[in-house]
Amino acid sequence: MMKKTHTILISDVHLGSEVSRAKRLVETLESWEFKKLILIGDIFDDLNFERLNEDHWIFLSHIREYSDPERAVEVVWIKGNHDELLAQVASSLLGVEVLESYEWEHAGARHLAIHGHQYDRFLVNNKFLSDVASGLYIFLQKIDMKKRRFSRFVKRMSKRWLRLSEKVSRSAIKFGKTRGARYVFCGHTHMALEKKTDSLSYFNIGCWTDIPSSFATIAEDGTVELHRVD
């Protein structure tokens, strides 16, 4: 039986990467009925479309179908650091406008979504080193066992990843408060996280390169839930 919700939020699919779980993501989306789909950045891994395999193109075709006015699904794409140079191409290819951030009202509450790389000073100041580190982690995922236990362990133990996850959450919460948001959503860190303060709730919705992968839903009544997919 198909599940129903109002909004689905996904991030960090990294199409073009060999560890992208695009096929599992399509299966997940097909199991839900929803009115809004928010892509919170890093949908592509890089500019090389030759790296896209059949599953990746199938995912993109689904996004194109969702954005068709006859489907009555609103698709919002928020730019991530890996999407920086793809905004115009993606917009033309999929018929979806690419935004820096997105704010909207639902069930009487203000929501804010932003990828989160804006708060990653290491990335901003050391792009080459950051790209090397990301490449090494993707390599670990590629050679790891089916469940990628070793690469997941490395990420959990990495002080930089843990610090980054905390820094992105703090900065996003601060920004959300200035915008009067009740709910704030980010990606970028690849680490699913839920954090509540006195005035708002923060969710990092994780990624689709790890096992389990994760995404978030917002119900008609405004209830937000994080989901994990093996």
Secondary structure, DSSP 8 states (H G I E B T S, - for coil): --EE-SEEEE----BTSTT--HHHHHHHHHTEE-SEEEEES--BSSS-GGG--HHHHHHHHHHHHHTSGGGT-EEEEE--GGGTTTHHHHHHHHT--EESEEEEEETTEEEEEE-SGGG-HHHHH-HHHHHHHHHHHHHHHHHS-TT-HHHHHHHHH-HHHHHHHHHHHHHHHHHHHHTT-SEEEE-SS---EEEE-SS-EEEE---SSSSSEEEEEE-TT--EEEEEE-
